[in-house]
């Protein structure tokens, strides 16, 4: 597909999105939640996809981001979640690509193999979330560029998922983004929501309390054994 000529950057990004989607079969068995440990290497994820190892939106999005970066696009992983609670929260991972002709980030959903339109124009993740939170589901439409593969996108799906938005603050998703002596370097995410702020202080307190508990436990058992 890279040997073809495209009228604009968006058409080329869409062609790459469709290529990524075609690497996974329609067999329902490969669309279940993966049981393996997640990682972020697009090449390894692509190999898993072709071997029929189960996976869906997260894997599609990391492969698409890697493919877009490899041909010179600026792209990043974006995640929506229905709730900040770990219990019952449902998530959907997509990709944003910077389209210079439009001077904006455009959302690509490789799972549903579609562009998402808001008010008839290609939408960014933030524009999609704003429409979903405001309840303007009638403003959400889809341009699948001829794709007929299942599953089909529906506005109600995004209306449910798009309560909280997380944008990766780096597009470095390959194994090279790590400090080998200290382990992988974490990628920060920007959280945006009208409903609730990210509970950063509560998370820090819980992590601190947990770490202190582990430390005190080690001290107690060391003292007991000695």
Order of alpha helices (4+ residues) and beta strands (2+ residues): alpha-alpha-alpha-beta-beta-beta-beta-beta-alpha-beta-alpha-beta-beta-beta-beta-alpha
